[in-house]
C-alpha cells in the first residue's frame, strides 16, 4: 500500500479503509523501516482536517491508535471502571473532586491524566503540587489502588498510544489540531488504553475553551459519543460553559486547595454542582445506580458525609503524597507575595475572561507554552469577584499569587482587561448547557 | 514567520501574502537551516491542493520559484525570444518541428525542455537519440545559437528553479500533483528562467493527456495565461486534442524521423497543422508579424522552402549532433526487429487510445517510470491506421519496434486493446479545441 494512494483517497473525499488507517497509524507509531515519512503523515493530516472523516473511519483510527501501544487489560476486575475526561478549561479542578466522590460511591476510577499546555491546566501538574505525590504507578499498584480506595490518578506512560504522540506533535506544527475526528481519536485512544468500560466527557464550550461555539462543542461531543460507543465504551458527554473560570482558584496548589474545600462542603456552587453532576453520571455508567436521581443522591451523600474527602486523603497517601495537606494548606507550595487587581467603580461584574486568566496564570509560571517547560506550582490567581457579584471601587477582583516581579508586570494589564463591570447583573447562564448520550 | 501560521492561512482559505509564499519557496529551495521541514511543505501543498490559490498568489509563487534559482538575463538581445511548452502528450514531437520553423521566421527560441516521465515523452530524450547531440550548453553557447540559427534546444540545469525540484518530488509522493496553481507555478517558473518575452502553451486535453476534460484544460490554460501575463510574459494558450497519438510515430528515434519528414513537407496532417499553428503564434508574440494570417503565411513559406529543415540541420550541428541523420535515418538508433498488431475485421478505426500507446512505448523501454530510469531510444510504435482510416482483416494497426521479447509479450495485449474498429468512420474532431489569450 503506497502512502500516496492512501493520501489520495482522503484528498478525493473517499472513505479510508480499516487497513489504510492501520498503515497510517502504525507508521506514526514507528516511522523507522516504514514506507511512510513525516511528510506523508502531515499531508494526510491536512486532507483529514479539510475533508473530515466518517464516524466509522474515526472509530477505526481510534482503535488503531489505542492498539499502537499498551492497553491495560483489567477485564478480570469488577466491570465498574469509569473515567471522566475534560477537553480543558481554566480553573477546572473537577477531576480532583469527582474522582474521590465517584470512588466513594463504588466506581473504580483508573484516571489517566495529562499535563497543562497553554492557558488550560492539567490534573497531573495540580496533583504534583502535593509534596511527594507520585503519578507513575505500576499496573499492580494501579490494581491495588482500585481495589482499595477505588481511585488511582496517574500519568500516561510512554507506551500508551505512541502513535498519538507523533501525530499530536505533527498536528501542532502543521495547523491541523482543530479537527473533530483527530481530536476524538487522540482523546479516546488514550482513554481506551485505561481498560475502562465507561467514560463521561466534559466538553468545554466558550471563550476559555478549545471549542468556542456551541456548534463546535456539539460536533465534538457527538463524535466522542459515537466513536467511544463504536469502540465498546458506555459514553455520556456534557457540554459545559467555560466563559469564566470554574470556581475561583486558578493555579496548581491553589486548585488543590479549592478541590479540598469543595470535598469539605465549602466549595463554590459551580464547581460543586458540576462535580456532583459528572460523578453521578459516572456512577450511573458503572451500573451502581438505577436512575439518575439515585446516582446523584448517592454522590451528594458521600459529599455531605465527608467520605469523598477521605477517599482523596487515602489516594494521596497511596500515591506517596503528604495527606496532611488536607488539613494544612501551608504544606502546599505557596508564594510569599500577593497583589490585587481592583475595580474602579461600583456595579456588577458582567464577565471574567477565562482565557485571559488562564494565560495570565501560565505567564506567572503556572503553565507551559512548550511541553518541556517547568512549572511553578505556587503561582496563580484567585478570582475574588465572579460574574453577577456586586463590586465597589477598590475592591479586589483578582488576587495574584506571583513569584517573579517581571512576570507580574506582564500580567497586570492582561488581568485589568480580563473583567468588565456594568450597572446591572448579567443574566445567570446555566453551567451544563447540554448532555449528549 | 512560523510555518504553522502560513499553513493555517491557506487551511482557512485565506490568501497567502507575497512574503509567506517567499518563505515557503525559499525553504523548498534549501531546507537546511530553515525553520521549515518537509512535513510543513507537504501539509501546505495539500492545503493548496484542496483550497486553491488566487491568480495573484500563483503569480507570486511562480516568481519566487523562478527567483529561487538562476534566471537567464538576455535583455541585451533582440526582444523576440519566444518559446512553446506542452503539458505532455503521446507522439508529440511538435517542438522539433515548430522550433526550427519559428527560428526560420526570425524568432529566437531558447527552448529549455524536460525528459519523459510515465506515458508521455520528453523532447530531450528525443534529441539525444541523435548521435552526439548535446543538450547542455553554456550561456555563451546559447547566446551564440540564438544569434546564429535562432534556436537552441537545451535541458534544465540544476540551478534552474531548485524549489520546483523539491516541491515536485514531494507532490509526487503526497498526491498533490494535480493542482492547477501548483502546475502553473511549476511550468512557468522554469519558463521564466529562460529569459523569454513570450510563451505559447499547448495544453493537451483527452485520454492521453494529464488533463482529461475540457473544463480542467481550460482552467489550466486560463491560469497559465493569467499568471504568465502577471509575470510580464506575452502569453497564448491552445487547448488541443490528445485522445489519439499526435502523428503516427511514438518513441524517441521514431519521433525524430517523423519530425524531419514533417520539416521536409511529408508529415502527417495533424502534426503539420498543429506545428504551423503554434509556430505562427510564436511569430506573432515575437512581434515579427502584424496579423495571424501574416504569421501563418510566414511559417508555411519556411516549411515549403525547406528553410525550417535547414535550421534544424544547423541546430543539430551547433549542438554537436550528427546532421547526416536528416538524410539518413539509419544513423539513428533502430531496433532490428519489428512486429505488427493486426485488425481481425473490416471497418473503420474509431479510436486509438493514446495513453495505452504511450504506456506501451514506455514499457518497451522508450520511457521512464522513475526519473532515474535509462531509456532505449530505438524502441517505439508506429500507428499504421489512425482514427477514420479504413482497415481490412490482418491489416497492421501498430508496428512495434522492440528489443526485448519479454517486454514485447507484455505490451501486445495492451496494444490489442488500444484500438477499436467500427462499421462507420467516426466524426472528425478538430485538433485545436480552443485558444485562450
HADDOCK unambig.tbl for C-alpha pairs under 7 A between the chains (distance, minus, plus):
assign (segid A and resid 4 and name CA) (segid B and resid 173 and name CA) 5.28 0.50 0.50
assign (segid A and resid 4 and name CA) (segid B and resid 174 and name CA) 4.94 0.50 0.50
assign (segid A and resid 4 and name CA) (segid B and resid 175 and name CA) 5.24 0.50 0.50
assign (segid A and resid 7 and name CA) (segid B and resid 174 and name CA) 6.50 0.50 0.50
assign (segid A and resid 7 and name CA) (segid B and resid 175 and name CA) 6.24 0.50 0.50
assign (segid A and resid 8 and name CA) (segid B and resid 175 and name CA) 5.27 0.50 0.50
assign (segid A and resid 38 and name CA) (segid B and resid 39 and name CA) 5.61 0.50 0.50
assign (segid A and resid 39 and name CA) (segid B and resid 38 and name CA) 5.62 0.50 0.50
assign (segid A and resid 39 and name CA) (segid B and resid 39 and name CA) 3.82 0.50 0.50
assign (segid A and resid 39 and name CA) (segid B and resid 42 and name CA) 5.57 0.50 0.50
assign (segid A and resid 40 and name CA) (segid B and resid 174 and name CA) 5.87 0.50 0.50
assign (segid A and resid 42 and name CA) (segid B and resid 39 and name CA) 5.58 0.50 0.50
assign (segid A and resid 42 and name CA) (segid B and resid 42 and name CA) 6.53 0.50 0.50
assign (segid A and resid 42 and name CA) (segid B and resid 43 and name CA) 5.22 0.50 0.50
assign (segid A and resid 43 and name CA) (segid B and resid 42 and name CA) 5.23 0.50 0.50
assign (segid A and resid 43 and name CA) (segid B and resid 43 and name CA) 4.50 0.50 0.50
assign (segid A and resid 43 and name CA) (segid B and resid 46 and name CA) 5.69 0.50 0.50
assign (segid A and resid 43 and name CA) (segid B and resid 174 and name CA) 6.38 0.50 0.50
assign (segid A and resid 46 and name CA) (segid B and resid 43 and name CA) 5.70 0.50 0.50
assign (segid A and resid 46 and name CA) (segid B and resid 46 and name CA) 6.34 0.50 0.50
assign (segid A and resid 46 and name CA) (segid B and resid 47 and name CA) 6.51 0.50 0.50
assign (segid A and resid 47 and name CA) (segid B and resid 46 and name CA) 6.52 0.50 0.50
assign (segid A and resid 173 and name CA) (segid B and resid 4 and name CA) 5.25 0.50 0.50
assign (segid A and resid 174 and name CA) (segid B and resid 4 and name CA) 4.90 0.50 0.50
assign (segid A and resid 174 and name CA) (segid B and resid 7 and name CA) 6.46 0.50 0.50
assign (segid A and resid 174 and name CA) (segid B and resid 40 and name CA) 5.86 0.50 0.50
assign (segid A and resid 174 and name CA) (segid B and resid 43 and name CA) 6.38 0.50 0.50
assign (segid A and resid 175 and name CA) (segid B and resid 4 and name CA) 5.22 0.50 0.50
assign (segid A and resid 175 and name CA) (segid B and resid 7 and name CA) 6.22 0.50 0.50
assign (segid A and resid 175 and name CA) (segid B and resid 8 and name CA) 5.25 0.50 0.50
